[in-house]
Amino acid sequence: MPALPETHPLNTRTGASGLVRAYRGDRPEVTPVWFMRQAGRSLPEYRSLRQGRDMLDTCLDPVLASEITLQPVRRHGVDAAIFFSDIMVPLRLVGVDVTIEPGVGPVVAEPVRTPADVERLVALDPARLDEALEPIREGVRQTIAGLAEIGDGTTPLIGFAGAPFTLAAYLVAGRPSKDHLEARTLMRSHPDAWDALTRWAADVTGRFLRAQVEQGASAAQLFDSWAGSLPLEQYREHVAPASRLALDAVRDLTDASGRRVPLVHFGVGAGELYGAMDLDVDCIGVDWRVPLDQALERIDADVTVQGNLDPAVLGAPWEIVEAAIDHVLIAGSVARAHVFNLGHGVPPTADPAVLTRIVQAVHAR
């Protein structure tokens, strides 16, 4: 297994951080906390920086991507940064005509609806990403340098990528979908084409994830926005194998002591799938629908849990927020370790001051 360079943060600064310890199953004295979508629309400094700029272009600007990643670390004092990017970035870089339309989301110019469409898509060689991902690598390098100057310099960066099913769902529907009927139809009608599509997506997204880890990310999260639309058996047969392939892209990377980079798997609405989502990962992210202790029973494995404060609570009076924090911490106490987070991303309407106060409250427990 290839070891990361001696200069990698896991070998120099972040290996003993609360987040990495928790992911690896060593419960730290203070519960680490970060928020999905902590970098983004809830922050006025982000909105100012993004004004008049296209989303994907912003992600591919190393200076901007790094600065946006660092903003919530400076403001909230969270225990991790998560690299600011978008799951569509590797698709654009490999040659897919995709845009992020304000108020809509990802829009694919030529949806992939038939086996012939799949054949044309997978002809795009994922190896072209080896050079095309350089803006991402540079953005990570600049972020790592910036994190070294915040606090004691030990805050780790989390790399992330979209799971193959979520990417495939966008590619097939051409835009966000409520029920992912088009993707599920292709899956059922043409399973061989579906398999080719998701394996290709796993290759693409896995290269995106590996680039972030090689340049300095201390953990890797695979994010499956739409997994919850599937029944368990369909997930196991048609989705889990490709997700495992995506995670395999970084599974072999180790620190100097031979310990692999921590792997996190998160799915939205995936309460019935948790057991199947343990694809030899270190941590399972849990959304707000299932208490952490119940999710752990469904997972039935010795893993760390991450989550799962309901984002809707952020707009409630503080005494309600505080009670919800305690509820999550108590439920998470049955796991080997717990990383406090929301059960999904920070809403754009969230008050940043509330997020800062949550970090302080979790640290004080």
N, C-alpha and C positions, 0 to 999 in steps of 0.2 A: 504494500500500500504506500503511495507516495506521500512523503511528509511535506508539510508546508514549509516555506523558507524560515530560517531562524528569526528573520525580522518580522514575520507575521504577528499581528497583535495577539493571537492565541498563545504565542510563545514568549511574548514580551510584556503584555499589559493586561489582557482581558481574561486570561485563563482562570484567574482566581476571583473574577467578578461575581457578584451575586447571581446575575442572569445565567452565566455559563455554568456555575455550580448547580443552580436549580435545574437547568435543562439536563444536566448529567446525573441528577438524582441526589445531590448533596444539598439538603435543605439549609440555606443560609440563615443567619440570625435575623436578618431583616428581609421580608418578602419583596423581591424585585417587582417593579411595575413599569410597564410601558403601554402605549395605546396604539392599536391599529388605526391608521390614518391620522396619527398624531401630527404629521407634517401635512399641512393642507389648508382647506378652506376655512377652518375655524380660526386661523391666525391672521390678524390684520397685516402682519409683516409679509406673510405669504401672498395675500391678495394684492398687496402693493407691488410685490416682485413679479407676479404673474400677469399683471394688467397689460392687455394687448398682445399677449404671447400665446401661441398655440401649445396645447398640452404636450403632445409628443415631441415637439421641437424643444420645449423646456426640459423634458426628460433627457434629451440627447445633448444638452449643453452642460458640460461637466461642472462649470462654475456655479450655475444656477441650481443644478441637482444637488450639489454638495451643500450649498448654503441653505436650501429648503430642508434638507435632511437634518441639519444642525439646529435649525430654529427651535423646535420643541425641546431639544436637550437643554439649550440655554434657558428657555423660558420656564419649563416645568420641572427640571431636575429629574427626568425619567432615568431609568437604569439601563436603557438601550436606545440606540437610534435604529431606525429601519430605513433602508436606502430608498430615497424618493425616486420612483420610476412608475411604470405602468406595465401591466401584463401584456399589453399589445406591442410594446417596444420590439421584442425579438421578431414578432411577425412582420412588422414594417421593415426591419433590417434584413430579413431573409428574402424580401421581395413581394410581400402581400400588400395590396393597396388598401390600407386601413387608416381611418381618421377617428379622432375623438370629437364628436359634435357636442357643443355645449347644450345642456338640457336633454340630451339623448343618450350619449355614451358612445362606445365603439361602433363604427359603421364600416362594414367590409364592402368594397365596391362590387365584387363578384362572389356572391355566396356559393358555398360548396354543397350542392344538393344531390348529386348523382355520383355513381362510381367513376364516371369519366371525369367529372369535376375533381374528385379526389386524386385521380391519376395525374391530372395536370398540376395540382397543388404540390403533391409530394415530389414532383420533378424538380422543385426548388430545393437545391442542395443545402442542408443545414450547415455544412462545412463553411459556407460563405460567411457565416457569423464569426468565424475565427478572427477575421480582420474587422468586420463591421461593428463588433462590440467594443472597439477601442474607446469611444466616448463614455461608455459605461465603466470600463476599467479606470479611465482617468477620473471620472466622477467619484468612484469608490476611493481611489488613492487620495484625492483631495479631501474627502470626508474623513478618512482615517487620520490625516494630518490635522484636520480641524478638531477632531475628538481628543487628540492628544493634548490640546490646549484648553480643554474644558474641565473644570474641577481637578481631580487627581489624575486625569488622563486615562482612566481605566474603563470608561464607558464603551461597551462593545457595539459593533454595527451588526445588524441582522440583514442578510440578503434575502430576497424573496422572488418568487416567480408564480405565475398562474398555473394551476393544474391542467393537464391535457384535456380533461372533459370540459372545463370552462372555456378554454381556447377553442375547442372544437365546436362548442355550442354557439359561440359568436361567429365562427367561420361558416357554419351551416345556416344559421338564421340571418346572418348579415347585419344584425343589430341586436340590442337587448331584447329578451323575450320573457314573458311571464311564466310560460309552462315548458319552454324548450321542446315544443312538439316536433319541430323540424329535425332537431338533433336526435331525439328519441326515435323518430320515424326512420332515419337513416340507420341508426343502430340496429333496429329490429329488421328492417327490410334488406339491408346489405351489410351483414356483420363483417364480411371480409374487408369491404371498403372502409367501414368504421374502424376496424382494427388498424388498417394502414394509416388512416387519418390520425388516430390518437397516438400511434407510435411515432409518427412524424412530429406531431406536436410535442411529444415527450422529449424527442431529440432537440428540438428548437428551444424549448423552455429550460431544459436541463443545461444546455450550453450557456444560456443567460444566467442561470443560477451559479454555475461553476465559475464563471468569470468574476462574479461578485466575491465569492469565497476566496478564490486565488489571490485577489488583490487586497483582501483584508477583512472581509466579513467574518465574524466569529461564530455565526450560526446561520442556518438556512431554513426558511419557511416556505412550504408549498401551500398555496391559497386556492381553495376550490369553491368559488362563489356559488356554483349551481349544483353541487353534488346532492343536495337535499331534494332535488326533483325526481330522484330515482329510487325505486324499491331496492331492497338489500341485494337480492340475487342478481339483478341487472348491474348494480354497482360492482359486485364481486367479479362478474364475468366480463363486463365490457369497459370498466373504468379503472378499477384497482391495478390491473397489470401495467397500464400505461403510467399511472401515477408512481408506481414503484420504479419504473424505468427512469422517470424524471428525477426521482430522489437518488437513484443509482449514480447519476452524473456527478454527485458530490460525496457519495457515501464512502469512497475510498480515500478521501483527503483526511490526513491526521495531523495532530500537533507533534511537537518534538518528542513527547512521551508515548506516542503511538495511539492516543485517544482520538477518535474521529470527531469531525466537526458536528456539533449537535444539530439534529434534524427535527423540525416541527411540521406537523400536518394539521391544517385547519380547514373545515368545511362549514358552510352556512346551511342551516336547516338539516344538519346531518345526524340528528339524534338517534335515528334507527341504524346508522351506519358505523357508529364509533368503533365497534369491534373489528370491522373490516378495514377501518382506516389506520389501524396500527400496522403499517407496512415497514416494520423494523425501524421505527422512529423513536426518538427520545422523549418527545412531548406531543400530546394531542391538544389542539386548541378547541375550546368548547364555546358554542354561541350561547346566547342568553336564555334559550328555551329549556335547557336541561340543567339542573343543579350539578355542580362539579362532582359531588359524591355519587350521585346517580349515574353520571356519565362514566365515572371510573368503574362502577360495577358493570356497565355495558362493555367497556373496553376490555376488562378482565386481563390486564397486563400491568407489569410494574413500570409505569411511565409517569412522567411529570404531567400535570395538567396546567393549561393556560386559560385564563378568562376570569369571570365571565359576567361582569357587571352590565346590566341592561342599559344600552345607550339612552333609552327614554328617561332613565332616572336622572340624567344630567340636568334636566330642566326643572327638577323638583326642589322643594325647600331643602336646606342643608341637612336637617335632622333625618329626612327620608334617605338622602344620599348616604349619610353616615351609617344608618341602619342597614342599608343594602350592602355597603362595604363589609360590614361585620358578617353579614350572612354569607357573602362570597368567601371570605377568609375562613370561616368555620367549615364550610363545605369543602374547601380546598385543603383543609388541615389533614384529611384522611389520606391524601396522596403522599407519595415519597417526597415530593416537592411541588411547589405551586408558584407560578408566575402570574401576578395579578394583571388583568387586562380588561378591556370591554368585551362584550359578547359579539361585537362586530365593530365597524369603524366609527370614529368620532363623527357625529353629524356636523354639517357645516354651520348649523345654528348654535352649536355649543359655546358656552362662555369659557374662554381660556382660563379664567381665574378659578373656575370650578375644577378643571383638570389639574391645575397646580395644587389646589387644596386636597384633591384626592390622593395625589402622590404623597403629600406630606402626611395625610391621615394613615395611609397604608404603611409608610415608613415608621410611624409612631406606634403602631400596634404591637 
